[in-house]
Amino acid sequence: MPHTEPRRHILVWVTAEYIQSEGMLHILQEAQAIPGYEHDWEKILEAAENTGGFALGGMLVEMHHGAGIWISPHADEALEIMIPWQFVRSVVTAQEPLSRKMFGLPASPPKRKLTGPPA
């Protein structure tokens, strides 16, 4: 998905149904979008069902796509995952503050020590 503006951090609350297939759990684990290993999946599913879903974090790729929201996991920003809209419950985005860079001359000149009378 092409993007033109700087990517923003994103946290997406998705329904537990999104990860109910072993295939989706495997994809998210391989992408390092969720922690744990195959033996942890039952605990992850149970926790998602008990809380009404779970959060996926990363970088926002595309939010205005008709089929869903596209994110990239922090571990591999070249990878893009689409979350269909029917599984999305809430979205939070944040942008990193712009750094102030100074170009040119400093605001106040450096103070020089004179070692003797000028010649």
MMTF fields as JSON, N, C-alpha, C and O atoms, coordinates in Angstrom:
{
  "mmtfVersion": "1.0.0",
  "mmtfProducer": "UNKNOWN",
  "numBonds": 475,
  "numAtoms": 476,
  "numGroups": 119,
  "numChains": 1,
  "numModels": 1,
  "chainsPerModel": [1],
  "groupsPerChain": [119],
  "chainIdList": ["A"],
  "bondAtomList": [4, 2, 8, 6, 12, 10, 16, 14, 20, 18, 24, 22, 28, 26, 32, 30, 36, 34, 40, 38, 44, 42, 48, 46, 52, 50, 56, 54, 60, 58, 64, 62, 68, 66, 72, 70, 76, 74, 80, 78, 84, 82, 88, 86, 92, 90, 96, 94, 100, 98, 104, 102, 108, 106, 112, 110, 116, 114, 120, 118, 124, 122, 128, 126, 132, 130, 136, 134, 140, 138, 144, 142, 148, 146, 152, 150, 156, 154, 160, 158, 164, 162, 168, 166, 172, 170, 176, 174, 180, 178, 184, 182, 188, 186, 192, 190, 196, 194, 200, 198, 204, 202, 208, 206, 212, 210, 216, 214, 220, 218, 224, 222, 228, 226, 232, 230, 236, 234, 240, 238, 244, 242, 248, 246, 252, 250, 256, 254, 260, 258, 264, 262, 268, 266, 272, 270, 276, 274, 280, 278, 284, 282, 288, 286, 292, 290, 296, 294, 300, 298, 304, 302, 308, 306, 312, 310, 316, 314, 320, 318, 324, 322, 328, 326, 332, 330, 336, 334, 340, 338, 344, 342, 348, 346, 352, 350, 356, 354, 360, 358, 364, 362, 368, 366, 372, 370, 376, 374, 380, 378, 384, 382, 388, 386, 392, 390, 396, 394, 400, 398, 404, 402, 408, 406, 412, 410, 416, 414, 420, 418, 424, 422, 428, 426, 432, 430, 436, 434, 440, 438, 444, 442, 448, 446, 452, 450, 456, 454, 460, 458, 464, 462, 468, 466, 472, 470],
  "bondOrderList": [1, 1, 1, 1, 1, 1, 1, 1, 1, 1, 1, 1, 1, 1, 1, 1, 1, 1, 1, 1, 1, 1, 1, 1, 1, 1, 1, 1, 1, 1, 1, 1, 1, 1, 1, 1, 1, 1, 1, 1, 1, 1, 1, 1, 1, 1, 1, 1, 1, 1, 1, 1, 1, 1, 1, 1, 1, 1, 1, 1, 1, 1, 1, 1, 1, 1, 1, 1, 1, 1, 1, 1, 1, 1, 1, 1, 1, 1, 1, 1, 1, 1, 1, 1, 1, 1, 1, 1, 1, 1, 1, 1, 1, 1, 1, 1, 1, 1, 1, 1, 1, 1, 1, 1, 1, 1, 1, 1, 1, 1, 1, 1, 1, 1, 1, 1, 1, 1],
  "groupList": [{"groupName": "MET", "atomNameList": ["N", "CA", "C", "O"], "elementList": ["N", "C", "C", "O"], "formalChargeList": [0, 0, 0, 0], "bondAtomList": [1, 0, 2, 1, 3, 2], "bondOrderList": [1, 1, 2], "singleLetterCode": "M", "chemCompType": "L-PEPTIDE LINKING"}, {"groupName": "PRO", "atomNameList": ["N", "CA", "C", "O"], "elementList": ["N", "C", "C", "O"], "formalChargeList": [0, 0, 0, 0], "bondAtomList": [1, 0, 2, 1, 3, 2], "bondOrderList": [1, 1, 2], "singleLetterCode": "P", "chemCompType": "L-PEPTIDE LINKING"}, {"groupName": "HIS", "atomNameList": ["N", "CA", "C", "O"], "elementList": ["N", "C", "C", "O"], "formalChargeList": [0, 0, 0, 0], "bondAtomList": [1, 0, 2, 1, 3, 2], "bondOrderList": [1, 1, 2], "singleLetterCode": "H", "chemCompType": "L-PEPTIDE LINKING"}, {"groupName": "THR", "atomNameList": ["N", "CA", "C", "O"], "elementList": ["N", "C", "C", "O"], "formalChargeList": [0, 0, 0, 0], "bondAtomList": [1, 0, 2, 1, 3, 2], "bondOrderList": [1, 1, 2], "singleLetterCode": "T", "chemCompType": "L-PEPTIDE LINKING"}, {"groupName": "GLU", "atomNameList": ["N", "CA", "C", "O"], "elementList": ["N", "C", "C", "O"], "formalChargeList": [0, 0, 0, 0], "bondAtomList": [1, 0, 2, 1, 3, 2], "bondOrderList": [1, 1, 2], "singleLetterCode": "E", "chemCompType": "L-PEPTIDE LINKING"}, {"groupName": "ARG", "atomNameList": ["N", "CA", "C", "O"], "elementList": ["N", "C", "C", "O"], "formalChargeList": [0, 0, 0, 0], "bondAtomList": [1, 0, 2, 1, 3, 2], "bondOrderList": [1, 1, 2], "singleLetterCode": "R", "chemCompType": "L-PEPTIDE LINKING"}, {"groupName": "ILE", "atomNameList": ["N", "CA", "C", "O"], "elementList": ["N", "C", "C", "O"], "formalChargeList": [0, 0, 0, 0], "bondAtomList": [1, 0, 2, 1, 3, 2], "bondOrderList": [1, 1, 2], "singleLetterCode": "I", "chemCompType": "L-PEPTIDE LINKING"}, {"groupName": "LEU", "atomNameList": ["N", "CA", "C", "O"], "elementList": ["N", "C", "C", "O"], "formalChargeList": [0, 0, 0, 0], "bondAtomList": [1, 0, 2, 1, 3, 2], "bondOrderList": [1, 1, 2], "singleLetterCode": "L", "chemCompType": "L-PEPTIDE LINKING"}, {"groupName": "VAL", "atomNameList": ["N", "CA", "C", "O"], "elementList": ["N", "C", "C", "O"], "formalChargeList": [0, 0, 0, 0], "bondAtomList": [1, 0, 2, 1, 3, 2], "bondOrderList": [1, 1, 2], "singleLetterCode": "V", "chemCompType": "L-PEPTIDE LINKING"}, {"groupName": "TRP", "atomNameList": ["N", "CA", "C", "O"], "elementList": ["N", "C", "C", "O"], "formalChargeList": [0, 0, 0, 0], "bondAtomList": [1, 0, 2, 1, 3, 2], "bondOrderList": [1, 1, 2], "singleLetterCode": "W", "chemCompType": "L-PEPTIDE LINKING"}, {"groupName": "ALA", "atomNameList": ["N", "CA", "C", "O"], "elementList": ["N", "C", "C", "O"], "formalChargeList": [0, 0, 0, 0], "bondAtomList": [1, 0, 2, 1, 3, 2], "bondOrderList": [1, 1, 2], "singleLetterCode": "A", "chemCompType": "L-PEPTIDE LINKING"}, {"groupName": "TYR", "atomNameList": ["N", "CA", "C", "O"], "elementList": ["N", "C", "C", "O"], "formalChargeList": [0, 0, 0, 0], "bondAtomList": [1, 0, 2, 1, 3, 2], "bondOrderList": [1, 1, 2], "singleLetterCode": "Y", "chemCompType": "L-PEPTIDE LINKING"}, {"groupName": "GLN", "atomNameList": ["N", "CA", "C", "O"], "elementList": ["N", "C", "C", "O"], "formalChargeList": [0, 0, 0, 0], "bondAtomList": [1, 0, 2, 1, 3, 2], "bondOrderList": [1, 1, 2], "singleLetterCode": "Q", "chemCompType": "L-PEPTIDE LINKING"}, {"groupName": "SER", "atomNameList": ["N", "CA", "C", "O"], "elementList": ["N", "C", "C", "O"], "formalChargeList": [0, 0, 0, 0], "bondAtomList": [1, 0, 2, 1, 3, 2], "bondOrderList": [1, 1, 2], "singleLetterCode": "S", "chemCompType": "L-PEPTIDE LINKING"}, {"groupName": "GLY", "atomNameList": ["N", "CA", "C", "O"], "elementList": ["N", "C", "C", "O"], "formalChargeList": [0, 0, 0, 0], "bondAtomList": [1, 0, 2, 1, 3, 2], "bondOrderList": [1, 1, 2], "singleLetterCode": "G", "chemCompType": "PEPTIDE LINKING"}, {"groupName": "ASP", "atomNameList": ["N", "CA", "C", "O"], "elementList": ["N", "C", "C", "O"], "formalChargeList": [0, 0, 0, 0], "bondAtomList": [1, 0, 2, 1, 3, 2], "bondOrderList": [1, 1, 2], "singleLetterCode": "D", "chemCompType": "L-PEPTIDE LINKING"}, {"groupName": "LYS", "atomNameList": ["N", "CA", "C", "O"], "elementList": ["N", "C", "C", "O"], "formalChargeList": [0, 0, 0, 0], "bondAtomList": [1, 0, 2, 1, 3, 2], "bondOrderList": [1, 1, 2], "singleLetterCode": "K", "chemCompType": "L-PEPTIDE LINKING"}, {"groupName": "ASN", "atomNameList": ["N", "CA", "C", "O"], "elementList": ["N", "C", "C", "O"], "formalChargeList": [0, 0, 0, 0], "bondAtomList": [1, 0, 2, 1, 3, 2], "bondOrderList": [1, 1, 2], "singleLetterCode": "N", "chemCompType": "L-PEPTIDE LINKING"}, {"groupName": "PHE", "atomNameList": ["N", "CA", "C", "O"], "elementList": ["N", "C", "C", "O"], "formalChargeList": [0, 0, 0, 0], "bondAtomList": [1, 0, 2, 1, 3, 2], "bondOrderList": [1, 1, 2], "singleLetterCode": "F", "chemCompType": "L-PEPTIDE LINKING"}],
  "groupTypeList": [0, 1, 2, 3, 4, 1, 5, 5, 2, 6, 7, 8, 9, 8, 3, 10, 4, 11, 6, 12, 13, 4, 14, 0, 7, 2, 6, 7, 12, 4, 10, 12, 10, 6, 1, 14, 11, 4, 2, 15, 9, 4, 16, 6, 7, 4, 10, 10, 4, 17, 3, 14, 14, 18, 10, 7, 14, 14, 0, 7, 8, 4, 0, 2, 2, 14, 10, 14, 6, 9, 6, 13, 1, 2, 10, 15, 4, 10, 7, 4, 6, 0, 6, 1, 9, 12, 18, 8, 5, 13, 8, 8, 3, 10, 12, 4, 1, 7, 13, 5, 16, 0, 18, 14, 7, 1, 10, 13, 1, 1, 16, 5, 16, 7, 3, 14, 1, 1, 10],
  "groupIdList": [1, 2, 3, 4, 5, 6, 7, 8, 9, 10, 11, 12, 13, 14, 15, 16, 17, 18, 19, 20, 21, 22, 23, 24, 25, 26, 27, 28, 29, 30, 31, 32, 33, 34, 35, 36, 37, 38, 39, 40, 41, 42, 43, 44, 45, 46, 47, 48, 49, 50, 51, 52, 53, 54, 55, 56, 57, 58, 59, 60, 61, 62, 63, 64, 65, 66, 67, 68, 69, 70, 71, 72, 73, 74, 75, 76, 77, 78, 79, 80, 81, 82, 83, 84, 85, 86, 87, 88, 89, 90, 91, 92, 93, 94, 95, 96, 97, 98, 99, 100, 101, 102, 103, 104, 105, 106, 107, 108, 109, 110, 111, 112, 113, 114, 115, 116, 117, 118, 119],
  "secStructList": [7, 7, 7, 7, 1, 7, 7, 7, 3, 3, 3, 3, 3, 3, 7, 4, 4, 4, 4, 7, 1, 2, 2, 2, 2, 2, 2, 2, 2, 2, 6, 6, 1, 1, 7, 7, 7, 4, 4, 4, 2, 2, 2, 2, 2, 2, 2, 2, 2, 2, 2, 6, 7, 3, 3, 3, 3, 3, 3, 3, 3, 3, 1, 7, 7, 1, 1, 3, 3, 3, 3, 3, 7, 6, 6, 7, 6, 6, 7, 7, 3, 3, 3, 3, 4, 4, 4, 3, 3, 3, 3, 3, 3, 3, 7, 7, 7, 7, 7, 7, 7, 7, 7, 1, 1, 7, 1, 1, 7, 7, 7, 7, 7, 7, 7, 1, 7, 7, 7],
  "xCoordList": [0.846, 0.0, 0.895, 1.735, 0.742, 1.55, 1.066, -0.132, 1.993, 1.628, 2.455, 3.625, 1.826, 2.492, 2.879, 3.86, 2.154, 2.497, 3.295, 3.285, 3.994, 4.77, 3.869, 2.745, 4.368, 3.582, 3.424, 4.329, 2.242, 1.942, 1.885, 1.597, 2.161, 1.993, 0.504, -0.318, 0.166, -1.249, -1.442, -0.592, -2.573, -3.021, -4.458, -5.326, -4.704, -6.018, -6.582, -5.95, -7.769, -8.462, -9.315, -10.216, -9.03, -9.754, -10.507, -10.154, -11.542, -12.346, -11.569, -10.63, -11.974, -11.322, -11.489, -10.641, -12.559, -12.809, -11.692, -11.477, -10.985, -9.922, -8.814, -8.197, -8.556, -7.459, -7.941, -7.152, -9.212, -9.7, -9.185, -9.265, -8.669, -8.103, -6.624, -5.928, -6.163, -4.76, -3.865, -2.739, -4.371, -3.601, -3.317, -2.195, -4.329, -4.129, -3.188, -2.341, -3.321, -2.391, -0.959, -0.033, -0.79, 0.546, 1.108, 2.275, 0.295, 0.742, 1.153, 2.213, 0.32, 0.624, 1.857, 2.637, 2.035, 3.209, 4.468, 5.495, 4.408, 5.563, 5.938, 7.116, 4.946, 5.187, 5.617, 5.89, 5.679, 6.016, 5.036, 5.398, 3.78, 2.739, 2.139, 1.601, 2.231, 1.816, 2.933, 3.616, 3.126, 4.2, 3.782, 2.609, 4.739, 4.44, 4.701, 5.081, 4.487, 4.716, 3.462, 2.474, 3.496, 2.33, 1.722, 0.5, 2.56, 2.027, 1.323, 0.621, 1.493, 0.83, -0.505, -1.245, -0.831, -1.988, -3.297, -4.191, -3.418, -4.659, -4.858, -5.974, -3.784, -3.855, -4.194, -4.979, -3.597, -3.863, -5.327, -5.976, -5.848, -7.259, -8.194, -9.178, -7.884, -8.721, -8.728, -9.783, -7.569, -7.476, -8.239, -8.915, -8.134, -8.853, -10.361, -11.099, -10.817, -12.256, -12.754, -13.853, -11.956, -12.357, -12.402, -13.178, -11.584, -11.528, -12.288, -12.347, -12.868, -13.615, -12.754, -13.221, -11.514, -10.622, -9.195, -8.837, -8.383, -6.981, -6.469, -7.122, -5.302, -4.719, -3.572, -2.753, -3.529, -2.4, -1.767, -2.459, -0.471, 0.232, 1.167, 1.529, 1.548, 2.479, 2.478, 2.291, 2.694, 2.676, 1.52, 1.287, 0.805, -0.325, 0.189, 1.066, -0.374, -0.042, -1.172, -0.936, -2.398, -3.559, -4.799, -5.12, -5.495, -6.686, -7.957, -9.043, -7.845, -9.024, -9.269, -9.769, -8.925, -9.147, -10.522, -10.889, -11.267, -12.629, -12.734, -13.708, -11.743, -11.825, -11.381, -11.848, -10.489, -9.991, -8.859, -8.575, -8.219, -7.109, -5.8, -5.708, -4.801, -3.507, -2.505, -2.366, -1.794, -0.758, 0.503, 0.459, 1.629, 2.908, 3.366, 3.389, 3.733, 4.249, 5.562, 6.328, 5.811, 7.055, 8.289, 9.318, 8.202, 9.357, 9.746, 10.906, 8.795, 9.081, 8.165, 7.079, 8.603, 7.758, 7.599, 6.806, 8.335, 8.151, 6.943, 6.405, 6.517, 5.374, 4.098, 4.072, 3.047, 1.789, 0.672, 0.523, -0.114, -1.205, -2.514, -2.626, -3.513, -4.827, -5.759, -5.872, -6.425, -7.429, -8.782, -9.062, -9.622, -10.936, -11.753, -11.692, -12.513, -13.269, -14.218, -14.451, -14.771, -15.729, -15.069, -15.774, -13.73, -13.023, -12.476, -12.021, -12.508, -11.95, -12.993, -14.115, -12.621, -13.518, -13.083, -13.925, -11.787, -11.291, -9.901, -9.146, -9.574, -8.279, -7.728, -8.438, -6.469, -5.776, -4.506, -3.758, -4.257, -3.02, -2.261, -2.844, -0.971, -0.118, 1.007, 1.47, 1.428, 2.529, 3.681, 3.473, 4.89, 6.052, 6.207, 5.991, 6.582, 6.771, 7.935, 8.928, 7.787, 8.855, 10.02, 9.822, 11.215, 12.386, 12.731, 12.556, 13.215, 13.632, 15.081, 15.961, 15.311, 16.669, 17.039, 16.228, 18.285, 18.722, 19.761, 20.744, 19.524, 20.45, 20.97, 20.265, 22.176, 22.732, 23.527, 24.104, 23.548, 24.33, 23.586, 22.358, 24.308, 23.651, 23.061, 23.487, 22.09, 21.399, 22.344, 22.214, 23.284, 24.249, 25.65, 25.942, 26.511, 27.862, 28.644, 28.402, 29.572, 30.374, 31.277, 31.753, 31.513, 32.373, 33.824, 34.179, 34.664, 36.083, 36.896, 36.601, 37.92, 38.844, 39.991, 40.606, 40.259, 41.403, 42.6, 42.514, 43.692, 44.875, 45.846, 46.753, 45.699, 46.614, 46.096, 45.079, 46.766, 46.326, 46.495, 47.453, 45.544, 45.669, 46.903, 47.282, 47.518, 48.748, 48.471, 49.402],
  "yCoordList": [-1.175, 0.0, 1.243, 1.385, 2.121, 3.334, 4.312, 4.414, 5.017, 6.037, 7.281, 7.195, 8.442, 9.683, 10.507, 11.247, 10.407, 11.163, 10.285, 9.062, 10.901, 10.088, 9.11, 9.448, 7.913, 6.913, 7.315, 7.872, 7.012, 7.304, 6.003, 4.943, 6.094, 4.944, 4.658, 5.574, 3.38, 3.011, 1.89, 1.014, 1.941, 0.884, 0.58, 1.45, -0.666, -1.075, -2.112, -3.141, -1.853, -2.836, -3.665, -3.141, -4.968, -5.863, -6.912, -7.209, -7.464, -8.482, -9.792, -10.034, -10.618, -11.914, -12.804, -13.658, -12.62, -13.439, -13.307, -14.218, -12.185, -11.952, -12.997, -13.34, -13.503, -14.467, -15.883, -16.72, -16.155, -17.479, -18.578, -19.753, -18.24, -19.279, -19.435, -18.458, -20.667, -20.939, -20.283, -19.886, -20.169, -19.529, -18.07, -17.603, -17.34, -15.916, -15.763, -14.869, -16.612, -16.57, -16.791, -16.112, -17.732, -18.026, -16.829, -16.478, -16.208, -15.029, -13.903, -13.302, -13.614, -12.524, -12.829, -11.928, -14.098, -14.47, -14.391, -13.898, -14.862, -14.79, -13.332, -13.007, -12.474, -11.049, -10.32, -9.12, -11.025, -10.472, -9.381, -8.451, -9.505, -8.554, -8.93, -8.076, -10.211, -10.664, -11.519, -12.226, -11.464, -12.249, -13.703, -14.051, -14.52, -15.9, -16.88, -16.521, -18.118, -19.228, -20.071, -19.785, -21.096, -21.926, -22.468, -22.566, -22.82, -23.347, -22.267, -22.603, -20.991, -19.887, -19.491, -18.701, -20.024, -19.556, -19.759, -18.916, -20.859, -21.101, -20.009, -19.53, -19.622, -18.543, -17.21, -16.426, -16.96, -15.711, -15.642, -14.611, -16.73, -16.774, -16.596, -15.861, -17.269, -17.161, -15.736, -15.211, -15.117, -13.734, -12.782, -11.869, -12.993, -12.143, -12.304, -11.321, -13.518, -13.752, -13.147, -12.594, -13.246, -12.709, -11.187, -10.604, -10.543, -9.08, -8.456, -7.232, -9.282, -8.746, -8.359, -7.667, -8.787, -8.486, -8.345, -8.789, -7.729, -7.5, -6.342, -5.919, -5.839, -4.693, -5.141, -5.974, -4.577, -4.75, -3.379, -2.408, -3.304, -2.044, -2.101, -3.18, -0.952, -0.86, 0.536, 1.529, 0.582, 1.854, 1.821, 0.809, 2.922, 3.032, 3.115, 3.919, 2.267, 2.303, 2.985, 3.939, 2.499, 3.038, 2.888, 1.796, 4.01, 3.997, 4.143, 3.825, 4.607, 4.929, 3.897, 4.237, 2.654, 1.576, 0.976, 0.789, 0.68, 0.176, -1.145, -1.377, -2.025, -3.359, -3.402, -4.252, -2.503, -2.533, -1.565, -0.718, -1.696, -0.818, -1.594, -2.759, -0.947, -1.58, -1.065, 0.144, -1.995, -1.614, -2.411, -3.466, -1.888, -2.604, -2.828, -1.885, -4.06, -4.303, -3.545, -3.338, -3.136, -2.416, -3.25, -2.698, -4.567, -5.436, -5.519, -5.783, -5.298, -5.402, -4.438, -4.818, -3.198, -2.181, -2.363, -1.655, -3.294, -3.59, -4.498, -4.572, -5.187, -6.078, -5.287, -4.455, -5.542, -4.84, -5.847, -6.805, -5.622, -6.517, -5.751, -4.628, -6.363, -5.731, -6.35, -7.57, -5.472, -5.904, -5.485, -4.291, -6.441, -6.083, -5.253, -5.481, -4.296, -3.37, -4.078, -3.572, -5.231, -5.887, -6.371, -6.688, -6.437, -6.855, -5.68, -5.87, -4.483, -3.297, -2.683, -2.399, -2.48, -1.842, -0.422, 0.436, -0.166, 1.15, 1.348, 0.392, 2.601, 2.934, 4.167, 5.156, 4.106, 5.257, 5.453, 4.503, 6.689, 6.986, 8.086, 8.886, 8.118, 9.16, 9.431, 8.537, 10.658, 11.044, 11.503, 12.172, 11.144, 11.579, 13.082, 13.625, 13.758, 15.211, 15.517, 14.791, 16.598, 17.011, 17.54, 18.26, 17.192, 17.691, 19.079, 19.384, 19.892, 21.241, 21.17, 20.79, 21.536, 21.551, 22.991, 23.758, 23.354, 24.717, 24.697, 23.957, 25.509, 25.629, 27.058, 27.986, 27.232, 28.581, 28.968, 28.119, 30.272, 30.785, 30.612, 30.689, 30.382, 30.284, 31.627, 32.665, 31.62, 32.839, 33.807, 35.016, 33.324, 34.21, 33.73, 32.535, 34.674, 34.272, 33.714, 34.116, 32.801, 32.263, 33.346, 34.217, 33.289, 34.271, 33.843, 32.68, 34.83, 34.565, 35.105, 36.168, 34.361, 34.827, 35.533, 34.996, 36.716, 37.447, 37.147, 37.262, 36.772, 36.404, 37.572, 37.497, 38.583, 39.717, 40.861, 40.716, 42.0, 43.137, 42.85, 42.198, 43.351, 43.131, 43.833, 44.897, 43.262, 43.815, 44.859, 45.425],
  "zCoordList": [0.0, 0.0, 0.0, 0.889, -0.947, -0.958, 0.107, 0.371, 0.704, 1.668, 1.379, 1.008, 1.555, 1.199, 2.42, 2.361, 3.506, 4.702, 5.652, 5.52, 6.62, 7.552, 8.304, 8.676, 8.521, 9.231, 10.687, 11.309, 11.206, 12.598, 13.38, 12.824, 14.673, 15.553, 15.663, 15.639, 15.786, 15.85, 16.858, 17.017, 17.529, 18.421, 18.02, 18.084, 17.604, 17.117, 18.077, 18.317, 18.632, 19.448, 18.504, 17.848, 18.437, 17.534, 18.342, 19.483, 17.734, 18.404, 18.505, 17.747, 19.443, 19.633, 18.406, 18.147, 17.654, 16.463, 15.428, 14.629, 15.438, 14.455, 14.557, 13.548, 15.75, 15.901, 16.216, 16.655, 15.997, 16.341, 15.421, 15.779, 14.265, 13.405, 13.737, 14.012, 13.708, 13.988, 12.946, 13.246, 11.72, 10.656, 10.947, 10.749, 11.418, 11.728, 12.919, 12.923, 13.917, 15.052, 14.571, 15.015, 13.673, 13.155, 12.389, 12.561, 11.554, 10.798, 11.743, 11.567, 12.743, 13.67, 14.514, 14.823, 14.888, 15.664, 14.806, 15.27, 13.579, 12.676, 12.382, 12.229, 12.307, 12.05, 13.313, 13.274, 14.419, 15.731, 16.147, 16.868, 15.68, 16.063, 17.415, 18.12, 17.775, 19.109, 19.683, 18.941, 20.994, 21.608, 21.788, 21.649, 22.091, 22.443, 21.333, 20.218, 21.673, 20.758, 20.681, 21.357, 19.87, 19.63, 20.923, 21.037, 21.895, 23.145, 23.983, 24.937, 23.652, 24.36, 23.727, 24.313, 22.541, 21.792, 22.545, 22.469, 23.264, 24.014, 25.071, 25.27, 25.737, 26.739, 26.076, 26.609, 24.911, 24.194, 23.776, 23.956, 23.221, 22.812, 24.005, 23.926, 25.102, 26.296, 26.836, 27.192, 26.896, 27.368, 26.448, 26.923, 25.128, 24.169, 24.332, 24.275, 24.532, 24.721, 26.029, 26.075, 27.092, 28.399, 28.423, 29.18, 27.61, 27.609, 26.449, 26.333, 25.593, 24.464, 23.286, 22.382, 23.276, 22.162, 22.624, 23.715, 21.795, 22.128, 21.284, 20.33, 21.642, 20.942, 20.056, 20.445, 18.864, 17.953, 17.754, 17.447, 17.927, 17.756, 16.568, 16.099, 16.093, 14.973, 14.397, 15.101, 13.092, 12.371, 11.383, 10.722, 11.286, 10.365, 8.935, 8.62, 8.075, 6.65, 5.891, 5.151, 6.07, 5.342, 6.204, 6.673, 6.408, 7.241, 6.413, 6.897, 5.207, 4.407, 3.313, 2.241, 3.572, 2.622, 2.905, 4.065, 1.874, 2.051, 2.783, 3.499, 2.618, 3.217, 4.668, 5.426, 5.073, 6.441, 6.654, 5.806, 7.788, 8.153, 7.986, 8.374, 7.412, 7.171, 8.186, 8.372, 8.853, 9.802, 9.511, 8.877, 9.987, 9.932, 11.358, 12.148, 11.712, 13.061, 13.276, 12.336, 14.519, 14.819, 14.49, 14.1, 14.641, 14.413, 12.939, 12.624, 12.034, 10.592, 9.85, 9.412, 9.711, 9.101, 7.596, 6.976, 6.998, 5.583, 5.376, 4.271, 6.427, 6.374, 6.657, 7.563, 5.891, 6.079, 6.305, 5.546, 7.359, 7.734, 7.623, 8.115, 6.97, 6.868, 7.905, 8.017, 8.66, 9.632, 9.069, 8.968, 8.702, 8.148, 9.143, 10.351, 8.626, 9.475, 10.44, 11.538, 10.069, 10.968, 12.257, 13.215, 12.31, 13.519, 14.319, 15.447, 13.769, 14.429, 15.357, 14.936, 16.619, 17.591, 17.923, 18.189, 17.911, 18.277, 17.675, 17.502, 17.36, 16.775, 17.474, 17.656, 17.862, 18.444, 17.643, 17.414, 17.212, 16.486, 17.2, 17.932, 16.984, 17.555, 16.575, 15.867, 16.551, 15.681, 16.555, 17.567, 16.166, 16.928, 16.776, 15.693, 17.861, 17.743, 16.805, 16.757, 16.07, 15.164, 15.979, 16.958, 15.585, 16.301, 15.781, 14.602, 16.673, 16.271, 15.837, 16.61, 14.607, 14.085, 13.786, 13.269, 14.12, 13.89, 12.772, 12.825, 11.785, 10.678, 10.655, 11.051, 10.201, 10.08, 11.312, 11.991, 11.589, 12.704, 14.022, 14.052, 15.104, 16.408, 16.807, 16.3, 17.706, 18.134, 18.835, 18.647, 19.63, 20.279, 19.91, 19.961, 19.538, 19.122, 20.308, 21.446, 20.063, 21.16, 21.734, 21.006, 23.046, 23.693, 23.5, 23.69, 23.112, 22.872, 24.028, 24.576, 24.389, 25.411, 24.714, 23.793, 25.158, 24.615, 25.49, 26.713, 24.901, 25.678, 25.826, 26.655, 25.103, 25.185, 24.358, 23.68, 24.391, 23.608, 22.105, 21.688, 21.308, 19.875, 19.32, 19.809, 18.329, 17.763, 16.753, 16.18]
}
